[in-house]
């Protein structure tokens, strides 16, 4: 998630806002105004320095060792020494943060003319209208990350499920020579710390029904009996849920 957004001109912060959710333990990188001015000057100089070398190009992202946050940069080509800076954590992708900064840049230059930016009076509230606009773009970026995560989980589940389906298509003759495994008596239980909507992650009605039956009390045998499914199918579906971190097994 994006935590801070700063707009810097000639090493001076024109706009800065921290978007950490109230009550979270997220580190706030820029607290004091003096720190903000000093940091703005430093990163502005660093970005200008990098552009002096054609082989380097402008800085786009940095990682500081004493914090979990990364910094993403966007230099505006239409106004000299105008830089957009965002701090973000591991839940966001750098490419998505850059996309959010480009949206902020376009809106900033549309809402405020170049003259008002270049000849900024120094009033800290001059660009306060950007606060809600930036928050909107941050929310959009977070929503994109959530959608991408869900799509990845669904794709993973589908791939594993296809493999499981292939493995469970064994002949009746093969089943006869296999001893009934003891792990059919294992009891699956949920590992998730919050309520999830299984429809976001599970494909196939059997997968959904098995997930709904898991309560930490019923064994694989019992779930198969309740749902009138093969024990091996239930066991393999549980293995799939284990792989994506939703379930584990009590091995009694």
C-alpha positions in Angstrom: 0.0 0.0 0.0 1.1 3.6 -0.7 1.9 5.3 2.6 3.2 8.8 1.7 3.0 11.0 -1.3 5.2 14.1 -1.8 5.4 16.6 -4.6 8.8 18.3 -4.7 9.9 21.3 -6.7 13.6 22.5 -6.6 14.1 20.4 -3.4 11.1 22.0 -1.6 8.0 20.0 -0.8 4.9 21.6 -2.4 2.5 18.9 -1.2 2.9 16.1 1.3 0.5 13.7 2.8 0.7 10.5 4.9 -2.1 8.0 4.1 -1.4 5.4 6.8 -4.6 4.0 8.2 -5.3 5.2 11.8 -4.5 2.6 14.3 -2.0 0.7 12.2 1.6 0.1 13.2 2.9 1.3 9.9 6.1 3.4 10.1 5.6 7.0 9.1 8.8 8.0 7.3 8.1 11.8 7.2 6.9 13.2 10.6 8.6 16.6 11.3 8.4 19.4 8.7 12.2 19.9 9.0 12.8 16.3 8.2 10.4 16.5 5.2 12.3 19.5 3.8 15.7 17.9 4.4 14.6 14.6 2.8 13.0 16.4 -0.1 16.2 18.3 -0.9 18.2 15.1 -0.6 16.0 13.1 -3.0 15.7 15.9 -5.4 19.5 16.3 -5.6 19.9 12.5 -5.8 17.6 12.3 -8.8 19.3 15.2 -10.5 22.7 13.7 -9.9 21.6 10.4 -11.5 20.5 12.2 -14.7 24.0 13.6 -15.2 25.0 10.1 -16.3 23.3 9.0 -19.5 24.0 5.4 -18.7 22.2 5.6 -15.3 19.0 7.4 -16.2 16.5 8.8 -13.6 15.9 7.0 -10.3 12.6 5.2 -10.2 12.8 3.2 -7.0 14.9 2.9 -3.8 14.9 0.5 -0.8 16.1 1.7 2.6 17.6 -0.9 4.9 16.1 0.4 8.2 12.4 0.3 7.1 10.2 -2.1 5.2 9.1 0.7 2.9 10.4 1.4 -0.6 10.4 4.8 -2.4 9.2 5.3 -5.9 10.1 8.4 -8.0 8.5 10.1 -11.0 10.2 13.1 -12.6 7.9 15.5 -14.5 9.4 16.5 -17.8 7.1 19.5 -18.3 8.4 21.5 -15.4 12.1 21.6 -14.4 13.0 19.9 -11.1 9.5 18.7 -10.3 9.4 15.3 -8.7 6.7 13.0 -7.4 7.7 10.7 -4.6 5.7 7.9 -2.9 6.6 5.4 -0.2 5.0 2.0 -0.3 5.2 -1.4 1.4 5.6 -5.0 0.1 1.8 -5.2 -0.7 2.2 -2.9 -3.7 4.1 -3.5 -6.9 6.5 -0.8 -8.1 4.8 -0.7 -11.5 1.4 0.0 -9.9 2.9 2.8 -7.7 4.5 4.4 -10.8 1.0 4.2 -12.5 -0.5 6.0 -9.5 2.2 8.7 -9.6 1.5 9.3 -13.3 -2.2 9.8 -12.5 -1.2 12.2 -9.7 1.1 14.1 -12.1 -1.5 14.5 -14.8 -4.1 15.7 -12.4 -1.7 18.1 -10.6 -0.7 19.8 -13.9 -4.3 19.9 -15.0 -5.7 21.4 -11.8 -2.8 23.9 -11.2 -1.3 25.9 -14.1 2.5 25.9 -14.5 2.8 29.5 -13.4 1.2 28.8 -10.0 3.5 25.8 -9.5 6.7 27.6 -10.6 5.9 30.7 -8.6 4.6 28.9 -5.5 4.2 31.4 -2.6 5.3 28.9 0.0 1.8 28.4 1.6 1.6 24.9 2.9 -2.2 24.7 2.0 -1.8 25.9 -1.6 -2.4 22.4 -3.0 -4.6 20.9 -0.4 -7.2 20.0 -3.0 -4.9 17.2 -4.1 -5.4 15.3 -0.8 -8.7 13.6 -1.7 -7.6 13.1 -5.3 -4.4 11.4 -4.3 -6.4 9.2 -1.8 -8.6 8.1 -4.6 -5.7 7.0 -6.7 -4.2 5.2 -3.7 -7.4 3.3 -3.2 -7.5 2.4 -6.9 -3.9 1.1 -6.7 -4.8 -1.0 -3.6 -7.8 -2.4 -5.3 -5.7 -3.4 -8.3 -3.3 -5.2 -6.0 -6.2 -7.1 -4.4 -7.6 -8.1 -7.7 -4.2 -9.3 -9.0 -3.8 -11.3 -5.8 -7.2 -13.0 -6.2 -6.5 -13.8 -9.8 -3.2 -15.4 -8.9 -4.8 -17.5 -6.2 -7.6 -18.6 -8.5 -5.1 -19.5 -11.3 -2.9 -21.4 -8.8 -6.0 -23.3 -7.6 -7.1 -24.2 -11.1 -3.7 -25.5 -12.0 -3.4 -27.6 -8.9 -7.0 -28.8 -9.3 -6.3 -29.9 -12.9 -3.3 -31.9 -11.6 -5.4 -33.4 -8.9 -8.2 -34.4 -11.3 -5.7 -36.2 -13.5 -4.2 -38.0 -10.4 -7.7 -39.2 -9.2 -8.6 -40.7 -12.5 -7.4 -44.2 -11.6 -9.0 -47.4 -12.5 -11.1 -49.6 -10.1 -8.4 -52.3 -10.5 -5.7 -49.9 -9.3 -7.8 -48.9 -6.3 -8.2 -52.5 -5.2 -4.4 -53.1 -4.8 -3.9 -49.9 -2.8 -4.3 -50.2 1.0 -6.7 -47.8 2.6 -4.4 -45.1 3.8 -4.4 -43.9 7.5 -4.5 -40.2 6.4 -8.2 -40.5 5.6 -8.7 -40.2 9.3 -6.8 -36.9 9.4 -8.9 -33.9 10.5 -8.6 -30.7 8.3 -8.9 -27.4 10.1 -8.9 -23.8 8.9 -5.7 -21.7 9.2 -7.2 -18.4 8.0 -7.3 -15.6 10.6 -10.2 -13.8 9.0 -13.4 -14.6 7.2 -12.9 -15.1 3.5 -15.3 -15.6 0.7 -14.3 -19.0 -0.7 -16.0 -18.1 -4.0 -13.2 -15.7 -4.7 -10.6 -18.5 -4.6 -12.2 -21.9 -5.2 -13.4 -23.2 -8.6 -15.7 -26.2 -8.8 -18.7 -27.0 -6.6 -16.9 -30.0 -4.9 -14.1 -27.7 -3.8 -16.5 -25.2 -2.3 -18.5 -27.9 -0.5 -15.4 -29.5 1.0 -14.2 -26.1 2.2 -17.6 -25.5 3.8 -17.5 -28.8 5.6 -14.1 -28.2 7.2 -14.6 -27.3 10.9 -11.7 -28.9 12.7 -13.9 -31.8 14.0 -14.8 -33.9 10.9 -12.2 -36.2 9.4 -11.6 -36.7 5.7 -13.6 -39.9 5.9 -16.5 -38.1 7.5 -16.5 -35.2 5.0 -16.4 -37.7 2.1 -19.3 -39.6 3.7 -21.4 -36.4 4.2 -20.8 -35.2 0.7 -21.0 -38.6 -1.0 -17.5 -38.1 -2.5 -14.6 -40.4 -2.8 -12.1 -40.2 0.1 -9.2 -39.7 -2.2 -10.9 -36.7 -3.9 -11.6 -35.1 -0.5 -8.0 -35.7 0.6 -6.6 -34.2 -2.6 -8.8 -31.2 -2.4 -7.6 -30.7 1.2 -4.0 -30.9 -0.1 -4.8 -28.2 -2.5 -6.2 -25.9 0.2 -3.0 -26.6 2.2 -0.9 -25.4 -0.7 -2.6 -22.0 -0.8 -2.4 -21.6 2.9 -6.1 -22.0 3.9 -6.0 -25.4 5.7 -3.8 -27.7 7.6 -4.3 -31.3 9.0 -4.5 -32.7 12.5 -2.8 -36.1 12.2 -4.4 -38.1 15.0 
